[in-house]
């Protein structure tokens, strides 16, 4: 039985299903708790069913982006196709306007 109140941003593990999830929202007015599993799936529990669950608090996952199907290792900047080396940059194509100022007459 869960004797702890769910805290937004905290991670828990359901010992019955062995699934780890993070609490993303608690709506006390409607009696709902929204959670997100590590694979990105979102679910909702009622406060009454939370009290019947067998859960324990756990540390957050190592990869905070795991639920969004991305990872720190998925770095698009390391791909040579996406490296911007300055060629064909729109800023490189801007030509300076000529302006005759007072300094030109000195």
C-alpha positions in Angstrom: 0.0 0.0 0.0 1.3 3.4 -0.9 1.6 5.5 2.2 3.3 8.4 0.5 1.7 11.3 -1.3 2.8 11.6 -5.0 5.1 14.5 -5.7 5.4 16.1 -9.1 8.9 15.3 -10.5 9.5 12.3 -8.3 10.0 8.8 -9.6 8.4 5.7 -8.3 8.4 2.0 -9.0 5.3 -0.2 -9.0 6.5 -3.3 -7.3 3.6 -5.3 -8.8 4.3 -4.5 -12.4 8.0 -3.6 -12.0 7.5 -0.4 -14.0 9.2 2.8 -13.2 7.4 6.1 -13.8 7.6 9.8 -13.0 4.7 11.8 -11.6 4.1 14.7 -14.0 0.9 16.2 -12.5 -1.3 15.9 -9.4 -4.9 17.3 -9.7 -6.3 17.1 -6.2 -9.6 18.8 -7.2 -10.4 16.0 -9.6 -8.5 13.3 -7.7 -6.2 12.4 -10.5 -2.4 11.7 -10.8 -0.8 11.8 -14.2 2.4 9.8 -14.7 4.9 9.2 -17.5 6.6 5.8 -17.9 10.3 5.6 -19.0 9.2 4.7 -22.5 7.2 7.9 -22.9 3.7 6.5 -22.3 1.4 8.6 -20.2 -1.1 7.2 -17.8 -3.5 8.5 -15.1 -4.5 7.2 -11.8 -7.1 8.2 -9.3 -5.9 9.2 -5.9 -7.9 6.4 -4.4 -6.2 3.8 -6.5 -2.8 5.3 -5.8 -3.3 4.4 -2.1 -4.0 0.8 -3.1 -0.8 0.5 -5.2 2.3 -1.1 -4.0 4.9 1.5 -4.9 8.3 2.6 -3.7 10.2 5.9 -4.4 13.2 5.4 -6.7 16.0 7.6 -8.0 15.5 9.4 -11.3 16.7 7.6 -14.4 20.2 8.4 -15.6 18.9 9.7 -18.9 16.3 12.4 -18.4 15.3 12.4 -22.0 14.5 8.7 -22.1 10.8 9.3 -22.0 11.0 11.5 -25.1 12.7 8.9 -27.2 15.9 10.8 -27.4 19.2 10.6 -25.7 22.2 12.6 -25.0 24.1 10.2 -27.3 21.7 11.2 -30.2 23.7 14.3 -31.0 22.9 15.5 -34.5 25.8 17.9 -34.3 28.3 15.1 -34.6 26.9 14.0 -37.9 29.1 15.4 -40.7 26.1 16.1 -42.9 24.8 18.7 -40.4 28.1 20.5 -39.6 27.8 24.2 -40.5 31.2 25.3 -41.8 30.1 28.7 -43.0 29.6 27.9 -46.7 26.3 29.1 -48.2 25.5 31.0 -45.1 23.0 33.8 -45.8 25.1 36.2 -43.7 28.1 35.6 -45.9 26.1 36.8 -48.9 25.2 40.3 -47.5 27.2 43.0 -49.2 28.0 46.2 -47.4 26.4 49.4 -48.6 28.8 52.1 -49.6 28.4 55.3 -47.6 30.2 58.4 -48.2 30.7 60.1 -44.9 32.6 63.0 -43.6 35.7 60.9 -42.9 36.3 60.4 -46.6 37.0 64.1 -47.1 39.8 64.4 -44.6 
